[in-house]
Amino acid sequence: MDFGLSNEQQMIIDSVKSFVEKELYPHEDEVEKSNKIEDSVVEKIKQKAIESGIYACNMPEIHGGGGLDTLTLCLLEKELGKANFGLSTLSQGQVIFYWLVKGLK
């Protein structure tokens, strides 16, 4: 029995690693210093996450999400977890965290 990752899972992991390095890490210092995420950064990360297929990956496909299986979602979240929590949460489309950080307007 093969317990290795499928080609698709490895491709997803590689894509998420690249996303974290290019789109999240550059904002970490500012977020840590200011303890807030600027609206422009939120929109940029959201758009890049949508373009890369990461946004709403935890939602079923019938609701517009990625429909990933549990293992693949865990592998994706492991990679996103290497970045700032607020930034990585935004990239998954979990807007409730954004409301907690920014406050309801």
Contacts in CASP RR format, 6 or more apart in sequence:
PFRMAT RR
TARGET T0000
AUTHOR 0000-0000-0000
METHOD contacts of the structure
MODEL  1
MDFGLSNEQQMIIDSVKSFVEKELYPHEDEVEKSNKIEDSVVEKIKQKAI
ESGIYACNMPEIHGGGGLDTLTLCLLEKELGKANFGLSTLSQGQVIFYWL
VKGLK
5 13 0 8 1.000
5 75 0 8 1.000
8 72 0 8 1.000
9 71 0 8 1.000
9 72 0 8 1.000
9 75 0 8 1.000
12 68 0 8 1.000
12 72 0 8 1.000
12 75 0 8 1.000
12 76 0 8 1.000
13 75 0 8 1.000
13 76 0 8 1.000
13 79 0 8 1.000
15 52 0 8 1.000
15 54 0 8 1.000
16 54 0 8 1.000
16 76 0 8 1.000
16 79 0 8 1.000
16 80 0 8 1.000
17 79 0 8 1.000
19 48 0 8 1.000
19 49 0 8 1.000
19 52 0 8 1.000
19 54 0 8 1.000
19 91 0 8 1.000
20 79 0 8 1.000
20 80 0 8 1.000
20 81 0 8 1.000
20 82 0 8 1.000
20 83 0 8 1.000
20 88 0 8 1.000
23 44 0 8 1.000
23 45 0 8 1.000
23 48 0 8 1.000
23 49 0 8 1.000
23 91 0 8 1.000
24 45 0 8 1.000
24 80 0 8 1.000
24 83 0 8 1.000
24 84 0 8 1.000
24 87 0 8 1.000
24 88 0 8 1.000
24 91 0 8 1.000
25 83 0 8 1.000
27 37 0 8 1.000
27 41 0 8 1.000
27 45 0 8 1.000
27 84 0 8 1.000
27 87 0 8 1.000
28 83 0 8 1.000
28 84 0 8 1.000
28 87 0 8 1.000
30 38 0 8 1.000
30 41 0 8 1.000
31 37 0 8 1.000
31 41 0 8 1.000
31 84 0 8 1.000
31 86 0 8 1.000
31 87 0 8 1.000
32 84 0 8 1.000
36 101 0 8 1.000
36 102 0 8 1.000
37 86 0 8 1.000
37 87 0 8 1.000
37 90 0 8 1.000
37 98 0 8 1.000
37 101 0 8 1.000
37 102 0 8 1.000
39 102 0 8 1.000
41 87 0 8 1.000
42 90 0 8 1.000
42 98 0 8 1.000
42 102 0 8 1.000
45 87 0 8 1.000
45 90 0 8 1.000
45 91 0 8 1.000
46 55 0 8 1.000
46 90 0 8 1.000
46 91 0 8 1.000
46 93 0 8 1.000
48 91 0 8 1.000
49 55 0 8 1.000
49 90 0 8 1.000
49 91 0 8 1.000
49 92 0 8 1.000
49 93 0 8 1.000
53 66 0 8 1.000
54 76 0 8 1.000
54 80 0 8 1.000
54 91 0 8 1.000
54 92 0 8 1.000
55 91 0 8 1.000
55 92 0 8 1.000
55 93 0 8 1.000
56 63 0 8 1.000
56 64 0 8 1.000
56 65 0 8 1.000
56 66 0 8 1.000
56 92 0 8 1.000
56 93 0 8 1.000
57 65 0 8 1.000
57 66 0 8 1.000
57 67 0 8 1.000
57 68 0 8 1.000
57 73 0 8 1.000
57 76 0 8 1.000
57 92 0 8 1.000
58 65 0 8 1.000
58 66 0 8 1.000
58 67 0 8 1.000
58 68 0 8 1.000
58 73 0 8 1.000
58 92 0 8 1.000
58 94 0 8 1.000
59 65 0 8 1.000
59 66 0 8 1.000
59 67 0 8 1.000
60 66 0 8 1.000
60 67 0 8 1.000
61 67 0 8 1.000
68 76 0 8 1.000
77 92 0 8 1.000
80 88 0 8 1.000
80 91 0 8 1.000
80 92 0 8 1.000
81 88 0 8 1.000
86 97 0 8 1.000
86 101 0 8 1.000
89 97 0 8 1.000
89 98 0 8 1.000
90 97 0 8 1.000
90 98 0 8 1.000
END
